Amino acid sequence: MQIDNRNFFPNILNDKKYKIGIEVGTYEGEFSKQILNNWDGILYSLDVWDKLSDEYVDSSNKSSVETIYKVIDNINGFEDRSVLIRTSSEYGSKMFPDEYFDFVYIDANHKYEYVKNDFDNSLKILNKFGIIILHDTDPMNKILLDEKYCNDAYKIVDYISKNKELNIITLPIQETGLSLVMRKKDRRINSFL
Ligand SMILES: C[S@@+](CC[C@H](N)C(=O)[O-])C[C@H]1O[C@@H](n2cnc3c(N)ncnc32)[C@H](O)[C@@H]1O
């Protein structure tokens, strides 16, 4: 398996036989499409698809019917296992029972407070043996720390590292990097030792 961009991720989903996951922050649905194309589980794609307050400085922060059309186009053909949820990550995470998802992919507001909130909420809805993936946690240069790009999402790595119950690995791939998180007790080896 080549790990030089985030497209390796559906391979993990297949390998672990994951059946249900959610992308928090979907924008035009390009990555949702990538996941659906390479994995046969049920994917929830969540986004506000609306303009948030001006405090949220991001090129995707716009109210645009065109964006919604692009999402619809991107999930075309996957209607039997693709679910769109138009709400904030805060509300969205409360719509599901605990331990509902095999994976949660976090890529919404990159300001640290929001990433932390999305992460904490994701832990509650994450299944045993599940995985959380956070995008934009290891940008390759200072320009990418701008609010428009990765902002201070990188701070989540230290926050998670301090939690003794979690394993985190941060991969310096593509321009912005990503992190994979699992509960230590969910390591495969713990199921038979
Ligand atoms: C960087 S884009 C997502 C890109 C997408 N994951 C991809 O790889 O193609 C961030 C998205 O998060 C959404 N977003 C930001 N804050 C959010 C929140 N609090 N709740 C839900 N969606 C949010 C924005 O509307 C935007 O579409």
The ligand as a Tripos MOL2 file, in Angstrom:
@<TRIPOS>MOLECULE
LIG
   27    29     1     0     0
SMALL
NO_CHARGES

@<TRIPOS>ATOM
      1 C1        -11.8250   21.9820    3.9220 C.3       1 LIG1
      2 S1        -13.5050   21.8640    3.4960 S.3       1 LIG1
      3 C2        -13.7640   20.1040    3.4220 C.3       1 LIG1
      4 C3        -13.0800   19.4390    2.2530 C.3       1 LIG1
      5 C4        -13.4680   17.9950    2.0490 C.3       1 LIG1
      6 N1        -13.2890   17.1970    3.2500 N.3       1 LIG1
      7 C5        -12.6180   17.3880    0.9430 C.2       1 LIG1
      8 O1        -11.6060   16.7570    1.2450 O.co2     1 LIG1
      9 O2        -12.9650   17.5580   -0.2280 O.co2     1 LIG1
     10 C6        -14.2670   22.2920    5.0020 C.3       1 LIG1
     11 C7        -15.7850   22.1740    4.9920 C.3       1 LIG1
     12 O3        -16.2040   22.1430    6.3530 O.3       1 LIG1
     13 C8        -17.4330   22.8110    6.4640 C.3       1 LIG1
     14 N2        -17.5710   23.2480    7.8570 N.ar      1 LIG1
     15 C9        -16.8450   24.1770    8.5320 C.ar      1 LIG1
     16 N3        -17.2320   24.2650    9.7970 N.ar      1 LIG1
     17 C10       -18.2300   23.3630    9.9480 C.ar      1 LIG1
     18 C11       -19.0530   22.9800   11.0380 C.ar      1 LIG1
     19 N4        -18.9110   23.5290   12.2310 N.pl3     1 LIG1
     20 N5        -19.9750   22.0210   10.8470 N.ar      1 LIG1
     21 C12       -20.1140   21.4300    9.6330 C.ar      1 LIG1
     22 N6        -19.3740   21.7530    8.5580 N.ar      1 LIG1
     23 C13       -18.4480   22.7130    8.7120 C.ar      1 LIG1
     24 C14       -17.3670   23.9490    5.4580 C.3       1 LIG1
     25 O4        -18.6710   24.3380    5.0730 O.3       1 LIG1
     26 C15       -16.5260   23.3300    4.3340 C.3       1 LIG1
     27 O5        -17.3470   22.8520    3.2970 O.3       1 LIG1
@<TRIPOS>BOND
     1     1     2 1
     2     2     3 1
     3     2    10 1
     4     3     4 1
     5     4     5 1
     6     5     6 1
     7     5     7 1
     8     7     8 2
     9     7     9 1
    10    10    11 1
    11    11    12 1
    12    11    26 1
    13    12    13 1
    14    13    14 1
    15    13    24 1
    16    14    15 ar
    17    14    23 ar
    18    15    16 ar
    19    16    17 ar
    20    17    18 ar
    21    17    23 ar
    22    18    19 1
    23    18    20 ar
    24    20    21 ar
    25    21    22 ar
    26    22    23 ar
    27    24    25 1
    28    24    26 1
    29    26    27 1
@<TRIPOS>SUBSTRUCTURE
     1 LIG1         1 GROUP 0 **** ****
